[in-house]
Amino acid sequence: MTTDTTPAIPEPTSEANASADHSDKKTESVAVDTPNDSGQATNTKKPKKPKRSFLERAEAFFEKLSMRNNFWNRVCSMIWLPYAFRSGITMSTDENTYRATLPFRRFNKNWYSAMAGAALLGNSEIAGGNYVFSVCGGDYTVVCKHLEYKFLRPCHGPAEYRMTPLEDLHALVAAGGEFNIAVRMDIIQVLVPLSKKKLADEVDDPNTKPSKPKRVGRCTATFHVTPKSQHKAKKLRGTKKA
């Protein structure tokens, strides 16, 4: 009669089983976050955007409405930007150029029946800010931090602001961070349409050269652009510290 001398192997305890299950879960969770063979992540869930308050939604609605056309821009200016409403500045754009036109009206004139320097200077900020805001959209705040204007000659007619960004504004917006953007503006005196008699006289006279637009000033404005989400996060940090 022989006896079995092989030592008995102890069965795993419940704690060992729990630790093994826990390790399996860990590996599973890591495998979910690890990209597969095709290079795509297996976890396709996207983080939910924070819910905006009623005031934030209303602000975004009116900001988009103000950039829809000149009519709604004038209506919103009457409430939130009365100086632009009184001056009568209007915006226009095409594929290559963004323009703003300041009418030659009594509110913008000086004592000598020319365009007032204060009107040309003040509306430079409005024109440049509207251009930057039209590209950035309602998710950003636009504040002018530096404005430099050079007067070249008197302006005796409507003035047109022609904007040229000194950096790639679309690339800065796509980065999604806080940035500064400089915009150069050439202020041109718009030619007033001639009467039929005066136009006929100029056509008949061969020595008459066609009139050219006059540049009455040049302005460079620097705007500080900040995402509204950054303002909100900063405000939340302040309330937590308090």
C-alpha positions as CSV (number, residue, x, y, z in Angstrom):
1,M,0.0,0.0,0.0
2,T,1.5,3.3,-1.1
3,T,0.8,6.7,0.3
4,D,0.5,10.0,-1.7
5,T,3.2,12.3,-0.6
6,T,2.4,15.2,-3.1
7,P,1.7,18.4,-1.1
8,A,-1.8,19.8,-1.3
9,I,-2.1,23.0,-3.3
10,P,-4.0,25.6,-1.4
11,E,-7.1,26.9,-3.1
12,P,-7.1,30.7,-3.8
13,T,-8.9,32.7,-1.2
14,S,-11.7,35.2,-1.9
15,E,-9.3,38.1,-1.5
16,A,-7.0,36.7,-4.2
17,N,-10.0,36.2,-6.5
18,A,-11.1,39.8,-5.8
19,S,-7.6,41.1,-6.6
20,A,-7.5,39.1,-9.8
21,D,-10.9,40.4,-10.9
22,H,-9.8,43.9,-10.1
23,S,-6.6,43.5,-12.2
24,D,-8.7,42.2,-15.1
25,K,-10.9,45.2,-14.8
26,K,-7.9,47.5,-14.9
27,T,-6.5,45.9,-18.0
28,E,-9.9,46.1,-19.6
29,S,-10.2,49.8,-18.9
30,V,-6.8,50.4,-20.2
31,A,-7.6,48.5,-23.4
32,V,-10.7,50.7,-23.9
33,D,-8.5,53.8,-23.9
34,T,-5.8,52.3,-26.0
35,P,-6.1,52.8,-29.7
36,N,-6.7,49.7,-31.8
37,D,-4.8,48.4,-34.8
38,S,-6.4,50.9,-37.2
39,G,-5.1,53.8,-35.1
40,Q,-8.6,54.8,-33.9
41,A,-9.4,55.1,-30.2
42,T,-12.0,52.5,-29.0
43,N,-13.6,55.0,-26.6
44,T,-15.8,57.2,-28.8
45,K,-17.6,59.0,-26.1
46,K,-17.2,62.8,-26.3
47,P,-17.2,65.1,-23.2
48,K,-20.4,67.0,-22.8
49,K,-20.3,70.7,-23.2
50,P,-21.1,72.7,-20.1
51,K,-24.7,73.9,-20.1
52,R,-25.0,77.7,-20.7
53,S,-27.2,79.9,-18.6
54,F,-30.2,81.8,-20.1
55,L,-28.2,85.1,-20.1
56,E,-25.3,83.4,-22.0
57,R,-27.6,82.0,-24.6
58,A,-29.4,85.3,-25.0
59,E,-26.1,87.1,-25.4
60,A,-24.9,84.7,-28.0
61,F,-28.2,85.1,-29.9
62,F,-28.0,88.9,-30.0
63,E,-24.3,88.8,-31.0
64,K,-25.1,86.6,-34.0
65,L,-28.1,88.8,-34.8
66,S,-26.0,92.0,-34.9
67,M,-23.7,90.5,-37.5
68,R,-26.5,89.3,-39.8
69,N,-27.0,92.5,-41.8
70,N,-26.8,96.2,-41.5
71,F,-30.4,96.6,-40.3
72,W,-29.9,94.4,-37.2
73,N,-26.5,95.9,-36.7
74,R,-28.1,99.3,-36.5
75,V,-30.8,98.1,-34.1
76,C,-28.3,96.5,-31.7
77,S,-26.1,99.6,-32.0
78,M,-29.0,101.8,-30.9
79,I,-29.2,99.8,-27.6
80,W,-25.7,98.8,-26.8
81,L,-23.5,101.1,-28.9
82,P,-25.2,104.5,-29.2
83,Y,-22.2,106.3,-30.6
84,A,-22.0,104.0,-33.6
85,F,-25.7,104.4,-34.1
86,R,-25.5,108.2,-34.1
87,S,-22.5,108.3,-36.4
88,G,-24.2,106.0,-38.9
89,I,-21.2,103.8,-39.6
90,T,-22.1,100.7,-41.7
91,M,-20.2,97.5,-42.5
92,S,-19.8,95.7,-45.8
93,T,-17.7,92.8,-46.9
94,D,-16.8,90.7,-49.9
95,E,-14.5,87.8,-50.6
96,N,-11.3,89.8,-50.1
97,T,-12.0,93.0,-48.3
98,Y,-13.9,94.1,-45.2
99,R,-15.0,97.8,-45.3
100,A,-16.8,100.2,-43.0
101,T,-18.3,103.5,-44.3
102,L,-18.7,106.6,-42.2
103,P,-21.3,109.0,-43.7
104,F,-20.6,112.7,-44.1
105,R,-23.4,114.0,-41.8
106,R,-23.7,116.8,-39.3
107,F,-23.0,114.6,-36.3
108,N,-19.5,113.8,-37.8
109,K,-18.6,117.2,-39.0
110,N,-16.5,119.9,-37.4
111,W,-16.7,123.7,-37.5
112,Y,-15.1,123.9,-41.0
113,S,-17.6,121.5,-42.6
114,A,-15.0,118.7,-42.8
115,M,-15.0,115.3,-41.1
116,A,-14.1,115.8,-37.5
117,G,-10.9,114.2,-36.3
118,A,-12.6,112.8,-33.3
119,A,-15.2,111.0,-35.5
120,L,-12.5,109.5,-37.7
121,L,-10.5,108.3,-34.7
122,G,-13.4,107.0,-32.6
123,N,-15.0,105.1,-35.4
124,S,-11.6,103.5,-36.2
125,E,-12.0,101.4,-33.0
126,I,-15.6,100.5,-34.0
127,A,-14.7,99.5,-37.5
128,G,-11.7,97.4,-36.5
129,G,-13.5,95.8,-33.6
130,N,-16.4,94.8,-35.8
131,Y,-14.0,93.2,-38.3
132,V,-12.3,91.1,-35.6
133,F,-15.6,90.2,-34.0
134,S,-17.0,89.1,-37.4
135,V,-14.2,86.6,-37.7
136,C,-14.0,85.4,-34.0
137,G,-17.7,85.1,-33.4
138,G,-19.7,85.4,-30.2
139,D,-17.5,83.0,-28.2
140,Y,-14.8,85.7,-27.7
141,T,-14.6,89.1,-26.2
142,V,-12.8,91.8,-28.2
143,V,-11.1,94.8,-26.4
144,C,-9.0,97.5,-28.0
145,K,-5.7,97.9,-26.1
146,H,-3.8,100.3,-28.5
147,L,-4.9,102.7,-31.1
148,E,-2.7,104.9,-33.3
149,Y,-4.0,107.3,-35.9
150,K,-2.1,109.4,-38.4
151,F,-4.0,112.3,-40.1
152,L,-2.9,112.9,-43.6
153,R,-5.3,115.4,-45.1
154,P,-8.8,116.8,-44.4
155,C,-11.8,114.7,-45.3
156,H,-14.6,116.5,-47.1
157,G,-16.9,113.5,-47.8
158,P,-17.8,110.0,-46.6
159,A,-14.9,108.0,-45.2
160,E,-14.3,104.4,-45.9
161,Y,-12.2,102.1,-43.6
162,R,-10.4,99.3,-45.3
163,M,-9.1,96.7,-42.9
164,T,-6.0,94.6,-43.3
165,P,-4.9,92.2,-40.5
166,L,-1.2,92.1,-39.8
167,E,-1.4,88.4,-38.8
168,D,-3.4,85.4,-39.8
169,L,-6.5,86.0,-37.8
170,H,-8.2,82.7,-38.8
171,A,-5.3,80.7,-37.6
172,L,-5.2,82.5,-34.2
173,V,-9.0,81.8,-33.8
174,A,-8.5,78.1,-34.7
175,A,-5.9,77.8,-32.0
176,G,-8.6,78.5,-29.4
177,G,-6.5,80.5,-27.0
178,E,-6.1,84.1,-25.9
179,F,-4.2,86.4,-28.4
180,N,-3.5,89.9,-29.6
181,I,-4.2,90.9,-33.2
182,A,-3.1,94.1,-34.9
183,V,-5.3,95.5,-37.7
184,R,-4.2,98.2,-40.1
185,M,-6.8,100.5,-41.6
186,D,-6.6,102.8,-44.5
187,I,-9.1,105.6,-44.3
188,I,-10.2,106.7,-47.8
189,Q,-12.5,109.6,-48.7
190,V,-15.3,108.1,-50.8
191,L,-16.0,109.8,-54.1
192,V,-19.4,111.5,-54.2
193,P,-21.4,110.8,-57.4
194,L,-21.2,113.7,-59.9
195,S,-24.2,115.4,-61.4
196,K,-25.0,114.7,-65.0
197,K,-23.9,118.1,-66.2
198,K,-20.6,118.0,-64.4
199,L,-19.9,114.4,-65.5
200,A,-20.6,115.4,-69.1
201,D,-18.2,118.4,-68.9
202,E,-15.4,116.2,-67.6
203,V,-16.0,113.6,-70.3
204,D,-15.9,116.3,-73.0
205,D,-12.7,117.8,-71.7
206,P,-9.8,115.5,-72.8
207,N,-7.4,117.2,-70.3
208,T,-9.5,116.1,-67.3
209,K,-8.0,113.2,-65.4
210,P,-10.3,110.8,-63.6
211,S,-10.5,111.6,-60.0
212,K,-8.9,109.1,-57.6
213,P,-9.9,108.3,-54.0
214,K,-7.9,110.3,-51.4
215,R,-6.4,108.6,-48.4
216,V,-7.1,110.9,-45.5
217,G,-5.6,108.8,-42.7
218,R,-4.0,105.6,-41.6
219,C,-4.7,103.8,-38.3
220,T,-3.2,100.8,-36.6
221,A,-5.3,99.2,-33.8
222,T,-4.3,96.3,-31.5
223,F,-7.2,94.2,-30.1
224,H,-7.0,91.7,-27.2
225,V,-9.2,88.7,-27.9
226,T,-10.1,86.3,-25.1
227,P,-12.4,83.2,-25.1
228,K,-15.5,83.6,-22.9
229,S,-14.9,80.2,-21.4
230,Q,-11.6,81.5,-20.0
231,H,-13.4,84.4,-18.4
232,K,-15.9,82.0,-16.9
233,A,-13.2,79.6,-15.6
234,K,-11.4,82.5,-14.0
235,K,-14.6,83.7,-12.3
236,L,-15.2,80.2,-10.9
237,R,-11.7,80.1,-9.5
238,G,-12.3,83.4,-7.8
239,T,-15.5,82.2,-6.2
240,K,-13.9,79.0,-4.9
241,K,-11.0,80.9,-3.3
242,A,-13.5,83.2,-1.6
